[in-house]
Amino acid sequence: MHCDDKRMFLVLEEEIITCWESLKKTGFQDESALKELNESIKNYNDYKNSFKQS
């Protein structure tokens, strides 16, 4: 795995953590934060799966 790929994983993981923390602050009631977390997880999984297909 190339260092740019590792960096991308780190950025995606940080985005998930940030979304999760934001969602916790709202008591898991903020619909837009839920959508943002879902999108972040989807992006991470899509990127991860792109390596399995290669």
C-alpha positions in Angstrom: 0.0 0.0 0.0 1.3 3.4 -1.0 1.8 6.1 1.6 -0.8 8.3 -0.1 -3.3 5.4 0.3 -2.5 5.2 4.0 -2.9 8.9 4.4 -6.3 8.7 2.7 -7.4 6.0 5.1 -6.3 8.1 8.0 -8.3 11.1 6.7 -11.4 9.0 6.2 -11.0 7.5 9.7 -10.7 11.0 11.2 -13.8 12.1 9.3 -15.7 9.2 10.8 -14.5 10.0 14.3 -15.3 13.7 13.9 -18.8 12.9 12.7 -19.3 10.4 15.6 -18.2 12.9 18.2 -20.5 15.6 16.7 -23.4 13.1 16.7 -22.8 12.2 20.4 -23.0 15.9 21.3 -26.4 16.1 19.8 -27.6 13.0 21.7 -27.9 11.1 18.4 -30.9 13.3 17.4 -29.3 15.3 14.5 -30.5 13.9 11.2 -27.9 15.7 9.2 -25.1 14.4 11.4 -26.5 10.9 11.0 -26.4 11.3 7.3 -22.9 12.7 7.4 -21.7 9.8 9.5 -23.3 7.3 7.1 -21.7 9.0 4.1 -18.3 9.0 5.9 -18.5 5.3 6.6 -19.7 4.6 3.0 -16.7 6.5 1.6 -14.3 4.6 3.9 -15.8 1.2 2.9 -15.8 2.1 -0.8 -12.2 3.1 -0.7 -11.2 0.0 1.3 -13.1 -2.2 -1.2 -11.4 -0.6 -4.1 -8.1 -2.2 -2.9 -9.7 -5.7 -2.7 -10.8 -5.5 -6.3 -7.3 -4.5 -7.5 
